[in-house]
Amino acid sequence: METLSFVLGIAFVAVIALAIVATYAFVKVIKVQKQINELDQRFADIYQCIAQENKEIHSRVDIFERDIYSQLDSRLDKLVNSLKLNKSLK
């Protein structure tokens, strides 16, 4: 009877320890899952910011390119007019 009580006592302690460890592990898993969700949200936000910056950069480059072509066209027109004027004066 003494041995049975001892074994049951050890088993009871083992079950309680196992329950405590399982609860601790469950809490840790929930915390890690929250951190993963937060990181996913941060990555999504960062991706969105990068995409927005990329659009803005492409827009600026397009505007700059149009300005350069406009200025180049204007300069070429002036050059052509100047050459025509010089040709007509000769």
Secondary structure, DSSP 8 states (H G I E B T S, - for coil): -HHHHHHHHHHHHHHHHHHHHHHHHHHHHHHHHHHHHHHHHHHHHHHHHHHHHHHHHHHHHHHHHHHHHHHHHHHHHHHHHHHHHHHHH-
